[in-house]
Amino acid sequence: MNVEEEVEKLREEIQRLGKVQPDGSYKVTFGTIFHDDRCANIFEALVGTLRAAKKRKVVAYDGELLLQGVHDDVEITLNPAPAAVN
């Protein structure tokens, strides 16, 4: 799986695990994603996938590097998908 595919999978998993917000974004904690069995089987390097998604402005969270345990309560926001251009 290449980086773009992993970022898209991450988007799907955040939608599955997170709570939708009024603006269309989704919020989930790092610990929720990290401890989810399905995510553990999909993402070999979850932190790397999150960093790639943050760089592409797909997700937003505080800090650069998230570590299991220490950052379990850090909220990750999946930004709303851009509107389709006709």
KAMOGI-V713014 format. One record per pair of residues at least 4 apart in sequence whose C-alpha atoms are under 8 Angstrom apart, sorted by the first residue. I is the first residue (numbers start at 0). J is the second residue. Records with the same first field share a line. If there is no record, write none. Layout:
I->J / J
This chain:
0->4 / 5
1->5
2->6 / 48 / 51
3->7
4->8
5->9 / 42 / 48
6->10 / 48 / 49 / 51 / 52
7->11
8->12
9->13 / 48 / 49
10->14 / 57 / 77
11->15
12->16 / 32 / 38
13->17 / 25 / 26 / 27 / 32 / 77
14->18 / 19 / 25 / 77
16->27 / 31 / 32
17->25 / 26 / 27
18->25 / 26 / 27
19->23 / 24 / 25 / 26
20->24 / 25 / 26
22->79
23->78 / 79
24->76 / 77 / 78 / 79
25->76 / 77 / 78 / 79
26->74 / 75 / 76 / 77
27->31 / 32 / 74 / 75 / 76
28->32 / 71 / 72 / 73 / 74 / 75
29->33 / 65 / 67 / 70 / 71 / 72 / 73 / 74 / 75
30->34 / 67 / 68 / 70 / 71 / 72 / 73
31->35 / 71
32->38
33->38 / 39 / 45 / 67 / 71
34->38 / 39
35->39
36->40
37->41
38->42
39->43
42->48
44->48
45->49
46->50 / 64 / 65 / 66
47->51
48->52
49->53 / 58
50->54 / 63 / 64
51->55
52->56 / 57 / 58
53->57 / 58 / 59 / 60
56->78
57->77 / 78
58->75 / 76 / 77 / 78
59->75 / 76 / 77 / 78
60->73 / 74 / 75 / 76
61->73 / 74
65->69 / 70
66->70 / 71
67->71
